[in-house]
Amino acid sequence: MKFASRTRLFALAAAVLGLCSSVSQAAVVTLSQDNSSATFHTEAADGGTLGLNNWTVDGTNHMWQQWFWHRTGSQTREWPVDGTGPLAHVSTTSLDLDGDAADDFLIAKYRDGETSITPETFSIEMRYLLTGGSAGSNNSDIVEVIRIQNHGNEPMDFHLFQYVDFDLNDSFGDDKLVLSGSPVNTATQSDPINIIGETVVTPPPQRWQAAFSGVISARLGDDDIDNLDMSVGPIVGDATWAFQWDFAGGFRIPANGVAIISKDKNIRPGEGGIVPEPSTIALAGMGLIGLLAVSRRRRKA
């Protein structure tokens, strides 16, 4: 697994240098790498479950839904990042970083204008890198970077929510979820066969919540302002969780400034599985941040 992680970092470096072997664009995208595939529906018009709604490893799906909601200081409710409400879906692009004729990297872009819903002007980009393990290993990894840019001339109060609903081994009856860390930055969900772990590399969320399916999604989908309740579990059964980042008060996103969140998800077998080293996760996140920087330079060129 260490070798695979280092190989993928070389692939990231190749992408930074402009050596990607293919580019494709669609609102529904499936990434593939070795024993793994991940399918994304990046706008409401797709008709499927929004966001990452299938993560198949060695022929078994473990994911029901993972995606994002947001709220700015002027808004009175949370909105999904899906091309509705204040956001327009700009593009979803997938790339083949390792040259195996299968896309393994995704960029989804959204842009807000000064609408009647919100006076703020901002954009959001989600970037995902899928790394599969060898056949039969039950190992898979997704690195994520979220980039939020304030295009306005004043600091912006912004709140981002990530919602996650894993059903390990395509079922949920025997799943167990616990949130941990000081501050809380890790979610661990397990069943008798597999473990999924998510670690927020930087910055840690300000709020979090573990709950049974339907509780958090209902709060994010209602018509008022909600904040996560700081519960950490354990939840046994159809478990879900969410993280909340608050760029508010003295931590608002500066005028024409950028906030970046980086994190990693890993599926592995049982209690004896291989946990990704924190330094490897951090390096992967830094690699994607470097790729973001290069993308900005290209747009300016």
Number of C-alpha atoms within 10 A of each C-alpha: 17 11 8 13 20 14 14 19 19 16 19 24 18 16 22 19 11 13 15 18 16 15 13 12 14 14 18 19 21 19 22 23 23 17 19 25 24 22 17 26 25 28 25 17 12 13 9 13 17 22 23 21 22 22 27 21 26 18 14 15 20 22 21 20 20 20 22 22 19 19 21 22 16 13 17 14 18 24 23 23 29 24 20 13 14 24 23 17 20 16 17 23 18 25 22 23 26 22 14 13 13 19 26 27 27 23 18 25 21 22 20 22 16 12 12 7 14 18 16 24 21 23 20 22 20 20 23 21 27 24 25 26 21 15 13 10 15 23 25 26 24 22 22 23 24 21 17 20 20 24 21 17 12 15 20 26 20 24 19 22 25 17 20 25 24 27 23 27 19 14 16 19 13 14 22 21 26 21 24 13 10 7 10 18 21 21 24 17 24 25 22 13 13 20 25 23 20 19 22 21 22 14 13 20 20 16 19 23 21 25 23 17 17 12 14 21 18 10 16 22 15 12 12 11 13 15 17 18 13 16 15 17 17 15 19 18 18 20 26 28 29 25 26 22 18 19 20 15 11 9 13 19 23 19 14 15 17 15 17 15 20 23 23 23 20 21 27 23 19 15 13 9 14 15 16 19 12 12 10 14 22 17 16 27 24 17 21 24 20 16 20 19 12 16 14 11 10 9 7 7 6
